[in-house]
Amino acid sequence: MEKKYNKVVLAYSGGLDTSVIIPWLKENYGCEVIAVAADVGQGKELSGLEEKAKKTGASKLYIADLKKEFVEDYIFPTVQAGAVYEGQYLLGTSFARPIIAKRIVEIAKAEGADAIAHGCTGKGNDQVRFELAIKAFAPEMAIIAPWRTWELRSREDEIDYAEKHGISIPLTRETNYSKDKNLWHLSHEGLDLEDPANEPDYEKILELGVSPEKAPDKASYVTLHFEKGVPTMLDGKAVDGVELIEKLNALGGANGIGIVDMVENRLVGMKSRGGYETPGGTILYRAHEALETITLDRDTSHMKAVLAQRFSELVYDGKWFTPLREALTAFVDSTQQTVTGDVKLKLYKGNIILAGITSPFSLYSEEVATFGEDDVYDQMDSKGFINLFGLPIKVRAMLEKKRDGINA
């Protein structure tokens, strides 16, 4: 390597990539390695990390508890925006990277580090997400991305390296899926999933729940209460954001909710196939969407849907800390002032069925919408409306008919 560093802070998960990277950094840069693991809801995957990190050569390990901030400042604003990438992906990995990178920068500065390292591959989106966040808070900081420079060309090579160096890894060659887990979701990529022709073996890969076929034959009901677009109660009981998602994950997982198999367009230019488990998030999105149907006017709702796509692209592309994302969030916040009320959902074998919506700010009027007799809507008014609304179509047809007559 051309440059030597005294101290490098590594975004550490304890998985295959970062387990191998610690000794590799020490061998190639002659540096002290400080590992940082961000707790965004991985659960038991964080247990034993300190011992493992030090055993592979790290001088220390920070575990940053970011769950509350992750939910309140990243997940909920994205749900409020209705942002879904390419109509299916609920952005579980995407919005976790900025908060992790932000905390790593804070630790790197406090430690007086020369560089920050990450285990993202040169083919993936995460390298962009991490590095854009690092640039936003430490533009002068050097970034080391081993996957772009080292001699290891595959995950199989990494396993060989780990075995050679006596590094314990939480997988085998047969279960070598690339996974990302947090409070919001679990993703699966690689192995047989790389071929879109292969049906996923859900009995083998699912961890947050069961397939719809294995779900109970009896439906479950859940009621969510929102205040200005933020969920605050579950079945009549107040819960914080972290607990809410945990409970919805358990409920949704048990009913086969939130399983997505998709081929997506990566930012770096290729298509990739992956499987996503987002049980609680899928329920939350559906409930929020349902509440907006009665609390937002037509123009606001339609414009919000247009901007939601752009919002999802910004999050997917790692542009969380940008003026446009902040501006779109300001717009979303304005739309959420009346998104308050209750949504009841029926969960059954992978399906989410709306079972009722109420809101003190509802714009739905049964008196106006009724098919029965009413005194508030004069149906004769629609004749004039249609005549004016359809005038351009009528004029065009008349002129075309006139021109056809001249040319006949």
C-alpha positions in Angstrom: 0.0 0.0 0.0 1.2 3.5 -0.8 0.1 5.2 2.4 0.4 4.1 6.0 -2.1 5.1 8.7 -1.7 5.2 12.4 -5.3 4.6 13.4 -8.3 3.4 11.3 -11.9 3.2 12.5 -13.8 0.3 10.9 -17.5 0.0 10.4 -17.8 -3.5 12.1 -20.6 -6.0 12.1 -18.7 -9.2 13.0 -19.8 -10.8 9.7 -17.5 -12.3 7.1 -16.3 -9.1 5.4 -15.4 -7.1 8.5 -14.0 -10.1 10.4 -11.5 -10.5 7.6 -10.8 -6.8 7.1 -9.4 -6.2 10.6 -6.3 -8.5 10.2 -6.0 -7.4 6.6 -5.8 -3.7 7.6 -3.2 -4.4 10.2 -1.1 -6.5 7.7 -1.3 -3.9 4.9 -1.4 -0.6 6.6 0.4 -1.3 9.9 -2.3 0.5 11.8 -4.3 0.3 14.9 -7.9 -0.8 14.1 -10.8 0.5 16.2 -14.1 -1.3 15.5 -17.5 0.4 15.7 -20.6 -1.7 15.7 -23.9 0.2 15.4 -26.9 -1.3 17.2 -29.8 -0.6 14.8 -31.7 -3.6 16.1 -29.7 -6.6 15.0 -30.4 -8.3 18.3 -28.4 -11.4 19.3 -26.0 -10.8 16.4 -24.2 -8.2 18.6 -23.5 -10.7 21.4 -19.9 -11.6 21.8 -18.7 -8.9 19.3 -16.1 -7.3 21.6 -14.3 -10.6 22.2 -14.4 -11.4 18.5 -13.2 -8.0 17.4 -10.3 -8.0 19.7 -9.4 -11.6 18.9 -9.1 -10.7 15.2 -6.9 -7.7 16.0 -9.0 -4.7 17.0 -7.7 -2.6 19.8 -11.2 -1.8 21.0 -14.9 -2.0 20.0 -17.6 0.6 20.3 -21.2 -0.5 20.3 -23.4 2.5 19.6 -27.1 2.1 20.5 -28.8 3.9 17.7 -32.2 2.2 17.7 -34.3 5.1 19.0 -32.7 7.6 16.7 -32.9 5.2 13.8 -36.7 4.8 14.2 -37.6 8.4 15.0 -35.3 10.3 12.6 -35.0 7.9 9.7 -37.7 5.2 9.6 -40.7 7.3 10.6 -39.9 10.2 8.2 -39.5 7.7 5.4 -42.8 6.0 6.2 -44.5 9.4 6.4 -43.2 10.2 2.9 -44.6 6.9 1.6 -41.2 6.2 0.0 -40.9 2.8 -1.6 -38.0 2.1 -4.0 -39.3 0.6 -7.3 -42.6 -0.1 -5.8 -41.4 -2.9 -3.5 -38.3 -2.2 -1.5 -39.0 -0.6 1.9 -35.4 0.8 2.1 -34.3 -1.2 5.2 -30.6 -1.2 4.4 -30.7 2.2 2.7 -31.7 4.4 5.5 -29.7 2.5 8.1 -26.3 3.4 6.5 -26.4 7.2 6.9 -27.0 7.0 10.7 -24.3 4.4 11.1 -21.8 6.4 9.1 -22.6 9.6 11.0 -21.9 7.9 14.3 -18.6 6.4 13.0 -17.4 9.8 11.9 -18.1 11.1 15.4 -16.1 8.3 16.9 -13.3 8.7 14.3 -12.9 12.3 15.2 -12.9 11.7 18.9 -10.3 9.0 18.5 -8.1 11.2 16.2 -8.3 8.5 13.4 -6.5 9.0 10.1 -9.1 7.0 8.1 -12.4 5.2 8.1 -12.8 1.8 6.6 -15.9 -0.2 5.5 -16.6 -3.7 4.2 -18.8 -2.7 1.3 -18.2 -4.3 -2.1 -17.3 -2.3 -5.2 -20.5 -3.7 -6.9 -23.0 -2.6 -4.2 -24.9 0.5 -3.2 -23.7 0.6 0.4 -20.2 1.9 -0.5 -22.0 5.0 -1.9 -24.3 5.4 1.1 -21.4 5.1 3.7 -19.1 7.4 1.8 -21.6 10.1 1.0 -22.4 10.3 4.7 -18.7 10.4 5.6 -18.2 13.2 3.1 -21.1 15.1 4.6 -19.5 15.2 8.1 -15.8 14.7 7.5 -14.9 15.7 4.0 -11.2 15.6 4.8 -11.3 12.0 6.1 -9.5 9.3 4.1 -11.7 6.3 3.3 -10.4 2.7 2.9 -12.6 0.3 1.0 -10.7 -3.1 0.9 -13.1 -4.7 -1.6 -11.9 -2.2 -4.2 -8.2 -2.8 -3.7 -7.5 -6.2 -2.1 -6.5 -9.5 -3.7 -9.6 -11.3 -2.5 -12.1 -11.5 -5.4 -15.1 -13.3 -3.9 -16.7 -14.4 -0.6 -15.1 -17.8 -1.1 -11.7 -16.2 -1.1 -12.7 -14.4 2.1 -13.6 -17.8 3.7 -10.2 -19.2 2.6 -8.5 -16.2 4.2 -10.5 -16.6 7.4 -9.7 -20.3 7.7 -6.0 -19.6 7.0 -5.9 -16.9 9.7 -8.0 -18.9 12.2 -10.8 -16.4 12.1 -14.2 -17.7 13.3 -17.0 -16.8 10.9 -20.8 -17.3 11.4 -21.5 -19.2 8.2 -20.4 -22.0 5.9 -19.8 -22.2 2.2 -23.3 -23.7 1.8 -25.1 -20.9 3.8 -23.0 -18.1 2.5 -25.8 -15.7 1.7 -25.1 -12.0 2.0 -27.4 -10.7 4.7 -28.2 -7.4 6.3 -30.4 -7.3 9.4 -31.7 -4.5 11.5 -34.8 -3.6 13.5 -36.7 -2.9 10.2 -35.8 -5.8 7.9 -33.6 -8.7 6.9 -32.2 -9.0 3.4 -30.9 -12.0 1.6 -28.6 -12.0 -1.5 -26.3 -14.5 -3.3 -26.0 -18.2 -3.9 -29.2 -19.6 -5.6 -30.9 -16.2 -5.4 -28.5 -14.8 -8.0 -30.6 -16.5 -10.7 -34.0 -15.0 -11.0 -35.3 -18.3 -12.4 -34.9 -19.9 -9.0 -37.8 -19.9 -6.6 -36.5 -18.9 -3.1 -36.4 -21.7 -0.6 -38.3 -19.8 2.1 -38.2 -22.7 4.5 -34.4 -22.3 4.4 -33.9 -18.5 4.3 -36.8 -16.9 6.3 -35.8 -15.8 9.8 -38.3 -13.1 10.8 -41.4 -15.1 10.1 -43.0 -17.9 8.1 -44.2 -18.3 4.6 -47.9 -17.6 3.9 -48.4 -21.3 3.5 -47.2 -21.9 7.1 -49.2 -19.0 8.6 -52.2 -19.7 10.8 -55.6 -20.5 9.2 -57.2 -17.8 11.4 -56.8 -14.1 10.8 -55.1 -11.7 13.3 -56.3 -8.1 13.8 -54.2 -5.1 14.7 -55.1 -1.4 15.3 -52.6 1.4 14.9 -53.1 4.9 16.1 -51.2 7.8 14.5 -50.5 11.3 15.6 -49.5 13.6 12.7 -48.3 10.6 10.7 -46.3 9.0 13.5 -47.6 5.7 15.0 -48.0 6.1 18.8 -50.3 3.3 19.9 -50.8 -0.4 19.2 -54.1 -1.9 20.0 -55.0 1.0 22.3 -51.7 0.9 24.3 -49.0 3.6 24.0 -45.7 2.2 22.8 -42.4 3.8 21.7 -41.2 3.4 18.1 -38.7 0.6 18.8 -41.2 -1.5 20.7 -43.9 -0.9 18.1 -41.7 -2.2 15.3 -40.6 -5.2 17.3 -44.2 -6.1 18.1 -45.3 -5.6 14.5 -42.4 -7.7 13.3 -43.5 -10.6 15.5 -47.2 -10.3 14.5 -46.5 -9.8 10.8 -43.9 -12.5 10.7 -46.2 -15.0 12.3 -48.8 -14.2 9.5 -46.4 -14.4 6.6 -46.5 -10.7 6.0 -43.8 -8.6 4.2 -41.9 -11.1 2.1 -40.5 -9.6 -1.1 -38.6 -11.2 -3.9 -37.4 -8.6 -6.4 -34.9 -7.7 -9.1 -33.9 -4.1 -8.4 -31.9 -1.5 -10.3 -28.8 -0.7 -8.3 -27.4 2.7 -8.2 -24.1 1.4 -9.6 -25.7 0.3 -12.8 -26.5 -3.3 -12.6 -29.6 -5.3 -11.7 -29.6 -7.5 -8.6 -32.0 -10.0 -7.2 -32.7 -10.2 -3.5 -35.2 -11.3 -0.9 -36.5 -9.0 1.8 -38.3 -9.7 5.0 -40.0 -6.6 6.4 -43.1 -7.8 8.3 -43.6 -4.9 10.7 -42.7 -2.3 8.2 -45.1 -3.6 5.6 -48.0 -3.4 8.2 -46.9 0.2 9.1 -46.8 1.4 5.5 -50.2 0.0 4.8 -51.8 1.5 7.8 -50.3 4.9 7.2 -51.3 4.8 3.5 -54.9 3.9 4.5 -55.1 6.8 7.0 -53.9 9.3 4.3 -56.8 8.2 2.0 -59.3 10.0 4.3 -57.1 12.8 5.7 -55.3 14.2 2.6 -57.0 16.2 -0.2 -56.7 14.9 -3.8 -54.1 17.4 -5.0 -51.8 17.0 -2.0 -52.2 13.2 -2.1 -51.3 13.0 -5.8 -48.3 15.4 -5.5 -47.1 13.5 -2.4 -47.1 10.3 -4.4 -45.0 11.9 -7.1 -42.5 13.2 -4.6 -42.4 9.9 -2.7 -40.7 8.2 -5.6 -38.0 10.9 -5.7 -37.7 10.6 -1.9 -37.2 6.8 -2.2 -34.4 7.4 -4.8 -32.6 9.8 -2.6 -32.7 7.4 0.3 -31.7 4.4 -1.9 -28.8 6.4 -3.4 -27.4 7.4 0.0 -28.4 11.1 -0.3 -30.0 11.5 3.1 -27.8 14.4 4.2 -28.7 16.6 1.2 -30.7 19.8 0.8 -33.3 18.1 -1.4 -34.0 15.3 1.1 -34.4 17.9 3.8 -36.7 20.0 1.6 -38.9 17.0 0.7 -39.1 16.1 4.4 -40.3 19.6 5.1 -43.0 19.1 2.5 -44.0 15.8 4.0 -44.1 17.2 7.5 -46.6 19.8 6.3 -48.8 17.1 4.8 -48.9 15.1 8.0 -50.6 17.8 10.2 -54.0 16.1 9.8 -52.8 12.5 9.5 -54.1 11.5 12.9 -56.5 8.6 13.6 -56.9 4.8 13.9 -56.4 2.1 11.3 -57.6 -1.5 11.9 -56.0 -4.2 9.7 -56.7 -7.9 9.2 -53.7 -10.1 8.7 -54.2 -13.4 6.9 -51.6 -15.6 5.2 -49.4 -12.9 3.8 -52.3 -10.5 3.1 -53.1 -7.2 4.8 -56.8 -6.4 4.6 -58.2 -3.0 5.6 -60.8 -3.4 8.4 -61.6 0.2 9.3 -60.3 3.8 9.4 -61.3 6.7 11.6 -59.9 10.2 12.0 -61.0 13.5 13.6 -59.7 15.2 10.4 -61.4 12.9 7.9 -62.4 14.5 4.6 -64.8 11.7 3.8 -68.4 12.7 4.0 -71.0 9.9 3.9 -73.6 12.5 3.3 -71.9 13.7 0.1 -70.7 10.3 -1.1 -74.0 8.3 -0.5 -75.8 6.6 -3.3 -79.0 7.3 -1.4 -81.0 10.5 -1.4 -79.2 13.6 -0.2 -79.6 17.4 0.0 -76.0 18.5 -0.4 -75.1 17.4 -3.9 -77.1 18.5 -7.0 -76.5 15.9 -9.6 -77.6 18.3 -12.4 -74.4 20.4 -11.6 -72.3 17.6 -13.2 -73.7 18.4 -16.7 -72.2 21.8 -16.8 -69.0 20.5 -15.3 -68.6 17.8 -17.9 -69.4 20.2 -20.7 -66.6 22.6 -19.6 -64.2 19.8 -18.7 -64.7 18.1 -22.0 -64.7 21.2 -24.2 -61.2 20.8 -25.6 -62.0 17.2 -26.6 -65.3 18.4 -28.3 -63.6 21.3 -30.1 -60.8 19.1 -31.4 -63.3 16.5 -32.7 -65.4 19.2 -34.4 -62.4 20.8 -36.2 -61.1 17.4 -37.3 -64.5 16.6 -38.8 -64.5 20.0 -40.5 -61.0 19.4 -42.0 -62.0 15.9 -43.1 -65.0 17.4 -45.0 -62.7 19.9 -46.8 -60.2 17.2 -47.8 -62.9 14.8 -48.9 
